[in-house]
Amino acid sequence: FKLIVENPGKPVASGLKVTAIVEYYPDSEEDLHDRLLLLIEEDIVDIPLLGLIPCCYLEIEPEINFGTVIVNSKIINKEISITNHGSSPGTFKLLYDGVVLVNIEPTSGVVEPKTVKMIEVGICTDVPRIINEVIKVELEGHDCTEIRIKAVVVEQVLKVLGAPHGNEVKCIHFGSVYFGSSKTEQVFLYNKSPECMDWVAILEDNAAGGEMGTDLQKATDAFLGDLNFTSNARDVDVSTLILCIPNQGTLLPYQRSTITLCFSPAKFKRVIGLHDVSAKQDYVLFLRFEAVGSKGGFLQTPSDDDTPLRMNHPPHMELALTGSGLPVMLTFNPGPVINFMDCFLDEQVEVLCELRNESESLPVTFSFRKTAHFHISPKKGKIEKQSTKEVIFSFSPNQIGVFKKKQVVDIIGLGREENNSQILKTKSFHQILLRFIGVCKSKSKNIPFKINPGITPMISNPAGQFVPDDTGQCTDIAPVAILKSTQTQIHTHQINRNCKNDVLIPLLNDHSASIVPFERHKKYRTIFTKTESYNYVDPQFSYTDFEQLEKEAHKECYTDYIYRFRQRRLQKDASREFDAYNDSINIGLKPADGLISPKISITDIHKEKLHLRMLPLDEDCLLTSRKLEAIGSKSSSEEIWNGLNAVPISAQEKEDCSLTLTPKQLHQIHIGPSTINFGDVCVQSISVRRLHIINNLLVHIWVQIEIEPDELQQTSPLSQVVPPLSKAYIPVVFETNTLGIFQKSFTYTINNGNTGHVLVIAKAVSVELELSAKELIINPIPGYLAETEFRRTVRVCNRRNYSAEFSWKPIITDKNTSFSIRPSKGFVEPYRDLECEVVWHPAFHCPDTGEFNLCVHQGNTIKLKCLAKVIL
């Protein structure tokens, strides 16, 4: 230690200071101690001086907690810090030998003074498990310490909970429902996982134990006799029976959403001889809720082949749905033809009818439509099961004649909307027809006549002799009968036979009304000679020319209004009809409306059936397992490799690849396997596995791969546009120069939006050869002299994927060796064998044993022991 200071000669005034410098110059690696004395007046202050050797002080975090994560074949990394608080660099080393494979980078190194070193620790989420592992840490200057790694890897779990209590349910019983009507039940779909989840509902129409339209209460023999109906029911689209609203969506972590299930039974047509109007049809179906993207074991490949194997379904939640379809059994007594008694005008005839609901489980709600001349009381109502209700039918005619009317009885219930099947409303789902027959007769009335005393009244018959007594009932205005002149030629004068067709002819008794204003532009002629009749126009009562024009303009205004209203109504009807057929198949055209059907050959029948089965894959339709399987088989057979674009080029490809895919569409895209296991791979070798892409959609998709590990950089292409209903693959190339276990994941995206992960596992090993035997006994060849030669072969096997270079090196002893091997060196191709011949050359005092080392270049070494057995 050296003190540099200038001691003050005078006292130090208040507010001033004196500076002293202490220098430390160590000349050996040891801790030094000294002291510095400070004299202040009569006080002495002892200041200790310490000179310490520079050292490191390392500190590391004791725990890494990944929390709860889901299984998605992804490597999850977290960083842990090693801090050096000392003044010299410090070394560290991490040792791990646990059961669960953990990636640690780096495992050793040096931490500079006053710096922090980050260590990356990664775990794999390939299988569900609880991780609680220990990493041993050796820090310079400290005893061995530990780091605890904790994580809980869980499956994406969907739960179906009952409403409103929230208990888990496995089956929904809809009970009995009328054919054509619907019944709804609500459940909750619960995401019991810590991450956001896309889900989709799939109706299993080929599951074991499913029933469609079978009466489960029938006897065995009756059921066996109805097998034809059962086979026909299997071909029915079951997506029309069950409605799930919504049938796809996204759930946040630990969120639950309300799902509405609708059961709409449809009566299947039976073959002739098995038709039963009152037959009940039972249904047992299974609805599966799947998490989109959780196909861990759905598409896997064996280690020695690239052909995809379809495994079991991914984790899902299955919900059973049961229900029965019943026909409406409403009977009328009397009925269905009801005859009313004959009656006269302004009279009323009533018939009492008894309505009976024959159903044993469901009530029925009815409503009668309006029918002219007939009245019903009550017009609507509800009849409980096995009950009756009386209704009065009344016949009250408004005119004379025979009336035969069809009375429609609507059965009211909850049903689907025609234009939108996801909308339910109260509607008429079934109609019953009744026939009403009634006769209205006219009353006969005798009118007595008396002789006219000579005074002709205003109104008289043509003879003018008789008048009725009830003349007081006549009106003041005499009726004028008008006939077309072309309809009669009686007594027509010769000069009037060419009169115009639009001329009107009055009857004889129109003289009293002859001064009534007629239409100006019409002519009237007599009925016999058709001479032009006198037409008087009274200016007091007739229209002027201007008033006549105003009347025509006013009439034209209403005519235009009615015309426009009709055109608007026709446009609405046409638009409604267009919307009904506006889909991907009909494209707004009414089927068979002037179109000529294409000619279909025998080879196109299978394609046509497949296309029809693909129709329900619309966004509003529920997916079914049979349709997915049919389309999947079609896509798997259309494998494409050459000619695929790396980026969208055509206008159609750009439009399709810019779409944001829904969970239902993503469920129809299979990219796998989710785990690519290369197995044992030799260093410096190249191994290839296929990543299969199956596109079951009717649009193009764009798949892009993002690879970070250096060992997978040879993978190409990293982008592909896959056509509709086809299969392609991307070759994943693995190459490494480092021995050990490789476990990394890469990411792929679909249409630049949806993301998935693929886990790559490999074990990098050195080249290695095996011998068929490590000890070889050589016997003489039959037919040759014993002292001539002894030969035998040994097989060298290469069970790895890289060519192995080898050489035989004899182990020389004091007695030398009398054995030789051919070939003495060479190569063994991957997965091949090579026969090597061992020859013993007998000689005087030659050894009968020898040893060779099979030395593999940059590989293992195996010792072969040879023994010659001489038979005397």
FILOZA-605346 format. One line per 5 residues: for each residue x, y, z of C-alpha. Coordinates in steps of 0.2 Angstrom, whole numbers, plus 2048, in hexadecimal, padded with zeros to 3 digits. Each point is the difference from the previous one (the first is absolute). Last residue first. Layout:
N
X/Y/Z | ...
This chain:
872
7DB/653/746 | 7F4/80E/800 | 808/811/801 | 7F5/80E/807 | 806/811/7FB
7FB/80E/80C | 7FD/812/7FB | 7FB/80E/80D | 7F8/810/7F9 | 802/810/809
7F4/80F/7FC | 805/812/7FE | 7F3/80E/7FF | 7FF/80F/7F5 | 80A/80F/7F8
807/7F3/7F4 | 7FA/7EF/805 | 80E/7F4/807 | 7FC/7EE/800 | 80E/7F9/80B
807/7EF/7FD | 805/7F2/80B | 809/7EF/7FD | 800/7EE/805 | 807/7F0/7F9
812/807/801 | 80C/7F9/7F3 | 80D/7F3/806 | 802/7F9/7EE | 7F3/808/7F5
7ED/802/7FE | 7F9/80F/7F7 | 7F0/805/808 | 7F4/80A/7F5 | 7F3/80C/806
7F4/806/7F2 | 7F6/810/802 | 7EE/801/7FB | 7F8/811/7FF | 7EF/805/806
7F5/80F/7FB | 7F5/80D/80A | 80B/80E/7FA | 80F/7FB/7F5 | 80F/7F7/807
811/807/7FA | 811/7F8/7FE | 80E/7F8/809 | 809/7EF/803 | 7F5/7F8/7F3
804/7F3/804 | 806/7FA/811 | 810/7F7/804 | 805/7F4/80E | 812/7F9/803
805/80C/80E | 810/805/808 | 806/7F5/80E | 805/80F/80B | 7EF/808/7FD
7F9/80A/7F2 | 7EE/806/801 | 7FA/801/7EE | 7F9/810/7FA | 7F0/7FE/7F5
7FA/810/7F8 | 7F0/809/7FF | 7F7/80F/7F7 | 7ED/801/805 | 7F3/807/7F4
7F2/809/80A | 7EF/7FC/805 | 803/7F3/80D | 7FF/7ED/801 | 810/7FC/7F8
804/7EE/802 | 811/7F6/7FD | 7FD/7EE/7FD | 80E/7F3/804 | 806/7F3/7F4
809/7F0/803 | 810/7F8/7F8 | 80D/7F3/805 | 80D/7FC/7F4 | 80C/7F2/7FA
806/7F6/80F | 7EF/7F8/803 | 7FF/7FA/7EE | 7F0/806/7F6 | 7F0/7F6/7FD
7F7/808/80F | 807/812/804 | 80A/800/810 | 7F8/808/80F | 802/812/806
7F8/805/811 | 7FB/812/800 | 7FD/80B/80F | 7F8/811/800 | 7F2/7FA/7F4
7F5/808/7F4 | 80A/810/802 | 7F9/811/802 | 806/811/7F8 | 7FD/811/807
800/812/7FA | 7FE/80D/80D | 7F0/805/808 | 7F4/80F/7FF | 7F0/7FB/808
7F1/809/7F8 | 7EF/808/805 | 7F7/80D/7F5 | 7F0/808/808 | 7F4/808/7F4
7F7/810/804 | 7F0/809/7FA | 7FB/812/7FC | 7F1/807/7F7 | 802/810/7F7
80B/802/7F1 | 7F5/7F5/7F6 | 805/7F1/80B | 80F/802/80B | 80E/7F4/804
80B/800/810 | 810/7F6/804 | 804/7F5/80F | 811/7FA/807 | 806/7F0/809
811/7F9/7FB | 808/7F3/80B | 813/7FF/7FF | 80E/801/7F4 | 803/810/7F7
803/801/7ED | 7EE/801/7FB | 7F4/7FD/7F1 | 7ED/7FF/800 | 7F6/803/7F0
7ED/802/800 | 7F9/7FC/7EF | 7EF/80A/7FE | 7F1/7F6/7FB | 7F1/801/7F5
7EE/7FA/801 | 7F1/806/7F6 | 7EE/805/802 | 803/813/7FB | 812/805/7FA
80E/801/80C | 80B/810/7FF | 811/7FC/807 | 80D/809/80A | 810/7FA/809
806/7F6/7F1 | 80C/7F9/806 | 808/7FA/810 | 813/802/800 | 7FE/80C/80F
7FB/7F2/80C | 80F/7FE/80B | 803/813/801 | 7F0/801/80A | 7F5/810/7FB
7F3/7F9/7F4 | 7F0/80A/7FB | 7F5/7F6/7F4 | 7F3/807/7F5 | 7EF/7F8/7FA
7F5/809/7F4 | 7EF/7F8/7FE | 7F5/7FE/7F0 | 7EE/7FF/801 | 7F3/7F1/800
807/7FA/811 | 807/7EF/804 | 812/805/7FF | 80C/7F3/806 | 812/806/803
80D/7F2/805 | 811/804/808 | 80B/7F3/7F8 | 810/7FA/808 | 812/802/7F9
811/7FC/808 | 810/807/7FB | 810/7F9/808 | 80E/80A/808 | 7FC/7F8/811
7F7/7F0/7FF | 7EE/800/804 | 7F7/7F5/80D | 7ED/804/800 | 7FA/80D/7F3
7F0/803/80A | 7F5/80D/7F8 | 7F2/805/80D | 7F1/809/7FA | 7FF/7F4/7F1
7F9/809/7F8 | 7F5/80E/7F8 | 7EE/7FC/7FF | 7F4/80D/7F9 | 7ED/7FC/803
801/807/812 | 807/810/7FA | 7F0/802/7F5 | 7F5/7FE/810 | 80A/80B/80A
7FE/80E/7F3 | 80D/804/7F3 | 805/812/7FD | 800/801/7ED | 80F/808/7F7
805/7EF/7F9 | 7F0/7FE/7F7 | 801/811/7F7 | 812/7FE/7FC | 7FE/7EF/7F9
7F1/805/7F5 | 809/80F/7F9 | 80F/7F5/7FB | 811/801/809 | 7FF/7FB/812
811/7FC/807 | 80B/7F0/7FF | 7F6/7F9/7F2 | 7FE/7EE/7FE | 805/7F8/7EF
807/7F0/807 | 7FA/7F7/810 | 7ED/7FD/7FF | 7F7/7F2/809 | 7EE/7FE/7FA
7FB/7F0/809 | 801/808/812 | 7F4/80E/7FA | 7F2/7F3/7FB | 803/7F6/80F
7FE/80F/80B | 7F0/806/7F7 | 7F8/7EF/804 | 806/800/812 | 7FB/812/803
7EF/7FC/7F9 | 7FE/7F0/80B | 806/809/810 | 7F3/80E/7FE | 802/813/800
7F2/80B/805 | 7FA/80C/7F2 | 801/813/801 | 812/801/7FA | 7FC/7F5/7F1
807/7EE/801 | 7EF/7F9/7FC | 803/800/7EE | 80E/7F3/800 | 7F5/7F1/7FF
7F9/807/7F0 | 811/801/7F9 | 804/7EE/805 | 7F1/7FA/7F8 | 804/809/7F0
812/7FA/800 | 7FA/7EE/802 | 7F4/802/7F2 | 80D/808/7F4 | 807/7EF/7FA
7EF/7FA/7FA | 7FE/810/7F5 | 7F6/80F/804 | 7F8/80A/7F2 | 7FC/812/806
7EE/805/804 | 7F9/80D/7F5 | 7FB/810/809 | 7EF/808/7FD | 7FC/801/813
806/7EF/805 | 806/806/811 | 7FC/813/803 | 810/80A/7FD | 808/80A/80E
811/7F7/7FF | 7F7/7EF/802 | 80F/7F7/807 | 80A/80D/80A | 7F0/808/807
7F3/80C/7FA | 7F1/7F5/7FE | 7F5/807/80E | 808/811/7FE | 7FA/801/7ED
7EE/7FB/805 | 800/80E/80D | 807/80C/7F3 | 7F3/7FA/7F3 | 7F2/802/80D
807/811/805 | 801/806/7EE | 7EE/7FA/7FD | 7FA/80A/80F | 809/80F/7F9
7F8/7FD/7EF | 7EF/7FF/807 | 802/810/80A | 806/809/7F0 | 7F0/7FA/7F6
7F4/804/80E | 808/812/801 | 7FF/801/7ED | 7EE/7FC/800 | 7FC/80B/80E
808/80F/7F6 | 7F8/7FA/7F0 | 7EE/802/808 | 804/811/806 | 806/805/7EF
7F0/7F8/7F8 | 7F5/80A/80C | 80A/810/7FD | 7FE/7FD/7ED | 7ED/7FE/802
7FF/80F/80B | 808/80A/7F2 | 7F4/7F9/7F3 | 7F1/804/80B | 7F8/7F2/80A
7ED/7FD/7FF | 7F3/804/80C | 7FA/812/7FC | 805/7FE/7EE | 7F4/7F2/7FD
806/7F4/7F3 | 7F2/7F8/7F6 | 803/7F1/7F6 | 7F3/7FB/7F3 | 802/7EE/7FA
80A/7FC/7F0 | 7F6/7F3/7F7 | 804/7EE/805 | 7F0/7F9/7F7 | 7FC/7F5/80F
80A/805/810 | 800/812/7FD | 811/809/7FE | 80B/809/80C | 810/80A/7FC
80F/803/80B | 80B/810/800 | 7F5/80A/80B | 7FE/7F4/80F | 7ED/801/805
7F7/80E/80A | 7EF/7F9/805 | 7F3/807/7F4 | 7FC/7EE/7F9 | 7FC/7FA/812
7ED/7FF/7FE | 802/7F9/7EE | 80B/7F2/806 | 7F3/7F2/800 | 804/7FA/7EE
812/7FA/803 | 80F/80B/7FC | 80D/7FB/7F3 | 812/804/801 | 80C/804/7F2
811/7F9/802 | 7FF/7F4/7F1 | 7FD/80E/7F3 | 7F1/7FF/7F5 | 800/7F7/7F0
7EF/7F8/801 | 7F8/811/802 | 7FB/804/7EE | 7F8/7EF/7FF | 7F5/802/810
803/7F4/80D | 7F0/7F6/804 | 80A/7F5/80C | 813/800/7FD | 805/7FE/812
811/7FE/809 | 809/80D/7F5 | 7F6/80E/807 | 806/7FD/812 | 7F2/801/80C
7FA/80C/80D | 7F2/7FF/80C | 7FB/810/808 | 7F8/7FF/811 | 7F3/80C/805
804/80D/80D | 7F3/803/80E | 803/7EF/808 | 7F4/7F2/801 | 7F9/7FA/811
7F0/80A/7FE | 7FB/7F6/7F1 | 7FC/7F1/80B | 7EF/7FD/7F8 | 807/7FB/7EF
7FA/808/7F0 | 7F7/7F8/7F2 | 7FB/805/7EE | 80E/80B/7FA | 806/7F3/7F4
812/804/802 | 7FF/800/813 | 7FD/810/809 | 80A/80E/809 | 7F9/812/800
7EE/7F9/802 | 7F4/7FE/7F1 | 7EE/805/805 | 7F4/7F5/7F7 | 7F9/7F5/80E
80F/7F5/800 | 7FB/7EE/804 | 808/7F9/810 | 810/7F6/803 | 804/7F5/80F
813/7FF/805 | 804/7EE/807 | 811/800/809 | 80C/7F1/800 | 80F/803/80D
811/7FC/7F9 | 80B/7F1/806 | 811/801/808 | 809/7EF/800 | 80F/7FB/80B
80F/7F5/7FF | 80F/803/80B | 80F/7F5/7FD | 80E/7FF/80D | 813/801/7FD
80D/7FE/80E | 810/80B/7FF | 811/7FE/809 | 80E/80C/805 | 7F6/810/802
80B/80D/808 | 808/805/811 | 811/806/7FC | 812/7F9/7FF | 80E/809/7F6
80F/7F5/7FC | 7F7/7F8/7F1 | 800/811/7F7 | 7F5/801/7F0 | 7F3/7F4/806
800/805/812 | 801/7F1/80C | 7F2/7FA/80B | 7F7/802/811 | 7EE/7FA/7FF
7EF/803/7F9 | 7F6/7F3/7F7 | 7F6/809/7F2 | 7EF/7F9/7FB | 7FC/804/7EE
7ED/7FF/7FB | 7FE/7FB/7EE | 7EF/807/7F9 | 7F2/7F8/7F7 | 7F2/80D/7FE
7F0/7FD/7F6 | 7F7/810/7FC | 7F7/810/806 | 809/80D/808 | 807/806/811
7FF/7EF/807 | 801/7FD/813 | 806/7EF/804 | 807/7FE/812 | 80C/7F4/806
800/7FF/814 | 810/7F9/808 | 800/7F4/80F | 811/7FB/808 | 807/7EF/804
80E/7F9/80B | 80D/7F2/7FF | 80E/80D/800 | 7FA/812/803 | 7F7/80A/7F3
804/812/7FC | 7F5/80D/7F7 | 7FC/809/7F1 | 7F1/805/7F6 | 7F4/7FD/80E
7F3/800/7F8 | 801/7FD/7EE | 7F7/80A/7F2 | 7FC/7FB/7EE | 7FA/80B/7F1
812/804/7FB | 80E/7F7/809 | 80C/807/80D | 80D/7F5/806 | 7FE/7F5/80F
80E/7FF/80E | 806/7F1/80A | 80B/7FE/80E | 804/7ED/805 | 805/7F9/810
80E/7F3/801 | 802/7EF/809 | 7F2/7F4/7FC | 7FB/807/7EF | 7EE/7FD/7FB
7FB/812/801 | 7ED/800/7FE | 7F6/80E/7F7 | 7ED/7FE/802 | 7F5/808/7F3
7EF/808/802 | 7F8/805/7F0 | 7F7/811/7FE | 7F4/806/7F2 | 7FD/813/7FD
7F3/80A/7F6 | 802/810/7F7 | 7FD/7F7/7EF | 7F7/7EF/802 | 807/7F0/807
805/7EE/7FC | 808/7F6/80E | 812/800/802 | 80C/7F2/7FA | 811/7FE/809
80D/7F6/7F7 | 80F/7FC/80C | 7F7/7FE/80A | 7F2/7FE/80E | 809/7FE/80B
811/807/7FD | 811/7F8/804 | 810/808/805 | 80F/7F4/7FF | 80F/80B/7FC
80F/7F5/7FC | 80D/7FC/80D | 813/802/7FF | 80A/7FA/80F | 80F/807/808
812/7FD/806 | 810/80A/7FF | 811/7F9/807 | 80D/80D/803 | 812/7FC/7FC
80E/80C/806 | 811/7FF/7F6 | 812/7FB/801 | 806/7FC/7EF | 7F8/7F2/7F6
809/7F0/7FF | 80E/7FD/7F3 | 801/803/7ED | 811/7FA/7F9 | 809/80B/7F4
80C/7F7/7F4 | 811/806/803 | 808/7F0/805 | 80D/7F9/80C | 7FC/80A/810
7ED/7FE/7FE | 7F6/810/7FC | 7F3/809/80A | 7F0/809/7FC | 7F3/800/80F
80D/7FE/80E | 802/812/805 | 7F1/807/7F6 | 7FC/80E/80C | 7FF/80D/7F2
7ED/804/802 | 7F9/7FA/811 | 7F3/7F3/7FD | 7EE/7FF/806 | 7F8/7F0/7FA
7ED/7FD/7FF | 7F9/7EE/801 | 7F0/7FB/7F9 | 7F2/7F4/807 | 7EF/802/7F7
7EF/7F8/802 | 7F3/7FF/7F3 | 7ED/7FD/806 | 7F4/7F9/7F3 | 7EF/807/7FF
7FF/801/7ED | 808/7EF/7FE | 807/7FC/7EF | 809/7EF/800 | 7F8/7F8/7F1
808/80B/7F3 | 811/807/806 | 801/80D/80D | 802/813/7FE | 809/808/80F
7F6/80C/80B | 80B/80E/805 | 805/805/812 | 805/811/804 | 80B/801/80F
808/811/805 | 80F/802/80A | 804/811/807 | 812/803/806 | 804/80D/80D
812/804/803 | 80C/7FD/80E | 811/808/803 | 80F/7F8/809 | 80C/807/7F4
7F7/809/7F2 | 7F4/7F6/7F4 | 800/802/7ED | 7F2/7FA/7F5 | 7F7/7F2/7F6
7EF/7F8/800 | 7F6/80F/807 | 7F2/7FB/801 | 800/7ED/7FE | 7F2/7F9/7F5
7FC/7ED/800 | 7F5/7F8/7F3 | 806/808/7F0 | 812/7FC/804 | 7FA/7EE/800
801/7FF/7ED | 7F6/7F0/7FC | 80A/7F2/7F9 | 7FF/7F6/810 | 7ED/801/800
800/7F5/7F1 | 809/7F2/809 | 7F4/801/80E | 7F1/800/7F5 | 807/7F0/7F8
803/7F9/811 | 7EE/801/805 | 7FC/7ED/801 | 80F/7FF/80D | 7F7/80D/80B
7EF/7F6/7FF | 809/7F0/805 | 809/809/80E | 7F1/808/808 | 7FD/812/7FD
803/80D/80E | 810/806/7F8 | 7F6/807/7F1 | 80E/804/7F4 | 801/811/7F7
813/803/802 | 80A/7F6/80D | 812/802/805 | 808/7F2/80B | 810/800/7F6
804/811/7F8 | 7FC/803/7EE | 7F6/810/801 | 80C/809/80C | 7FB/812/800
80F/80B/801 | 800/811/80A | 80F/80B/7FE | 80C/809/80D | 80D/80D/800
809/802/810 | 808/80E/80A | 80C/7F9/80E | 800/7FB/812 | 7F4/7F1/7FD
7EF/7FB/806 | 7F7/808/7F1 | 7ED/7FD/805 | 7F2/7FE/7F4 | 7F0/803/809
7EF/7F8/7FB | 7EF/805/7F9 | 7F3/7F5/7FA | 7F4/803/7F1 | 7F1/7F6/7F9
7FB/801/7EE | 7F1/7FC/7F5 | 7FE/7F7/7F0 | 7FD/7EF/808 | 7F9/803/811
80D/7FF/80F | 802/7F3/80E | 80E/801/80C | 80E/80C/7FD | 80C/7F6/80B
812/808/801 | 80E/7F4/805 | 811/802/808 | 7FD/80F/80C | 80C/809/80B
7F6/80B/80D | 7FF/812/7FC | 7EF/803/809 | 7F7/80A/7F2 | 803/7F8/7F4
80B/7F0/7FF | 812/800/7FE | 80A/7F9/7F1 | 812/800/803 | 80E/803/7F4
812/7FC/805 | 810/806/7F7 | 80C/7F3/808 | 80B/805/80E | 813/803/803
803/805/812 | 811/808/802 | 80E/802/80D | 813/800/7FF | 80A/801/810
812/807/7FF | 80D/7F8/80C | 810/805/809 | 812/7F8/800 | 80A/80A/80C
806/811/7FC | 810/809/7FA | 7FD/7FC/7EE | 7EF/7FA/7FD | 7FB/7EE/7FD
7ED/7FE/7FC | 7F6/7F1/801 | 7EF/800/7F7 | 7F1/7F9/809 | 7F0/7FA/7F8
7ED/802/804 | 7F7/7FF/7F0 | 7EE/7FA/801 | 7F9/7F7/7F0 | 7F6/802/7F0
80A/7FB/7F1 | 80A/80A/7F3 | 802/811/809 | 813/800/800 | 80A/809/80D
80D/80E/7FD | 80D/808/80B | 80A/80F/7F9 | 80E/806/80B | 803/813/801
811/806/807 | 800/811/80A | 80F/80B/802 | 80A/809/80E | 80F/7F5/7FD
7FF/7F4/7F1 | 7F6/7F0/801 | 809/7F1/7F8 | 7F8/7F1/7F8 | 7F7/7F0/802
7EF/7F8/7FB | 7FC/80D/7F3 | 7F2/7FD/7FB | 7F6/7F4/80A | 7F2/7F5/7F7
7F7/7F5/80C | 7FB/7EE/7FD | 7F6/7F9/80E | 808/7F1/809 | 80D/80B/809
813/800/7FD | 804/812/800 | 811/809/804 | 802/813/7FF | 812/807/800
806/811/806 | 810/80A/7FF | 804/811/808 | 808/810/7F9 | 808/80C/80D
7F9/80E/80A | 7F1/7F8/808 | 7ED/803/7FE | 7FF/7F3/7F2 | 7EE/7FD/7FC
7F9/7EF/7F8 | 7EF/803/7F8 | 7F2/7F4/7FB | 7F8/801/7F0 | 7F0/7F7/7FB
7FC/7F5/7F0 | 7F1/7F7/7FB | 803/7F3/7F2 | 7F0/7FC/7F7 | 7F6/7F0/7FD
7F0/808/805 | 7FB/7F9/811 | 7FB/80E/80B | 809/80A/80D | 7FE/802/813
80E/80A/808 | 811/800/7F9 | 809/802/811 | 813/802/800 | 807/7FF/811
810/805/80A | 806/80F/7F7 | 813/801/7FF | 80E/80A/809 | 812/800/7FC
80D/80A/80B | 811/801/7F7 | 811/803/807 | 80D/80E/800 | 80D/7FE/80F
7FD/80C/80E | 809/80F/806 | 7F9/807/810 | 805/811/809 | 7F9/803/811
7FD/813/805 | 805/803/813 | 7FB/812/805 | 80B/808/80D | 7F9/80F/80A
80B/80E/808 | 7FF/80C/7F2 | 7FA/7F4/7F2 | 80D/7F3/7FC | 7FB/7F3/7F3
809/7F0/801 | 7FF/7F4/7F1 | 7FF/7ED/802 | 806/7F0/7F8 | 7FA/7F0/7F9
805/7F6/7F1 | 7F6/7F1/7F8 | 80C/7F5/7F5 | 804/7FE/7EE | 811/809/800
807/811/7FB | 7F1/80A/805 | 802/813/7FC | 7F2/80A/809 | 800/813/800
7F9/80B/80D | 7FC/812/7FC | 7FD/80E/80D | 7F5/80F/7FD | 7FE/80E/80D
7F0/80A/801 | 7F9/811/803 | 7EF/806/807 | 807/805/811 | 812/804/800
80E/7F3/800 | 80D/804/80D | 811/805/7F9 | 80E/7F5/7F9 | 7F4/7F5/7F7
806/7EE/7FC | 804/7FD/7EE | 7FA/7EF/7FB | 805/7F1/7F6 | 7FF/7F0/80B
807/7F0/7F8 | 7FA/7EE/804
